[in-house]
Amino acid sequence: MTTYSHSRVSIYDNCPYQYKLRYIDKKKPEISTTIEAFMGDMVHQSLEDLYKRKKFQQRIAKASLIKFFRNLWAKNYSSDILIVKEDQGLTENNYRKMGEKFLLDYFERMKPFEEFTILGLETQDRMTLPDGNQWHVRIDKLGCDNDGNYFVCDYKTNARMKDQEEADQDRQLAMYSIWVKDKFKDAKSVKLVWHMLAFDKDAISERTDEQLEKLQNEIVEKIKEIENAKEFPTNVTALCNYCGFKSECPSFKHQAELEKIESVEEFKEDEGVKLVDEFAETKKNLSELNKKEDELKEKLIVYAKQFGIDIVYGSNMKTSVKEIEKVVLPEDKKELINFLKENGMWDEISMINFMGFQSRILKGQLDEVKDKVEIVKDFRLSLSKRKDTGDE
């Protein structure tokens, strides 16, 4: 049996190919960490130290908290930490100051740090899922009050506030609450608390037993999907900027090779560059030609109407301009479809929604018809603007 975690499953959801490299191929990432992850780790460790000092009745103060954070930062920071937004003028110093502000705001809001009894800091354990696999539990701060309310708390340094809908759908802390209810039988409720440090606010949620059972079953199904996966496609998103496997990724391998080229002349001689540039130019020309074709069609229609003719002659070719009738369906087609079905005409004139049909088959939603069709490999090409060149 395998130990899964929220982060492991999330990596598969975000990019199956990254999951393959990390957990199946056991590849090591090219970068040690990102500045966002590093700053978050330093903040976590600083708050852990704060609550430990509180537990042992040691003096706690803002100055000592910031001193601990700065010393920890200086000791652990290294130049190989990736700063994705460096091109926006952000530096290590900016992130360190952000971390300090998060800590100072939290200190002011939470002092004297007696919101509840602390049961654990950076608590780690495993729980067994219904399928026999293990689920890794790691809780930043676990506490309870005298009324049987338990609190699963997570420090977040994200630049985006977690709204209520997102909190109510979050599976990370919800899965941890299953562990809490199993370990602490006196728990009357388990509050899920996200300390959104960038906003000096909390997001709070709670789950019913029915919701937790449903979530656990969904996790088991997701694990089954992962373990049965035969293909691990890439998924290009903004998160790719923070990935440590870009030079091994089919979606970025060519870009990584191009970045090693020093001269513009050599860059322009790369076969891939030449192919894409020619493809882009061809697509542009086709688009302009299609637009020109539409304009000429309109002019020919106007010309034919003006002179009362239905064939316009050129030097070597002629164009027929015939007025025809076509059927325009109403926006709301329900009434029409019902009429066709009731009068026995639907089967004769309806067509398969091929795109929807194909999508459902490929997603495994129509396995009962899978043996009645053939699934083959094909290619789809799409052209888009590079976002790393700085061109507008």
Beta strands, then each sheet from edge to edge (+ up, - down):
strand 1: 3-4
strand 2: 117-128
strand 3: 134-144
strand 4: 149-156
strand 5: 189-196
strand 6: 201-205
strand 7: 311-313
strand 8: 318-320
sheet 1: 1+ 3+ 2-
sheet 2: 1+ 3+ 4- 5- 6+
sheet 3: 7+ 8-
end
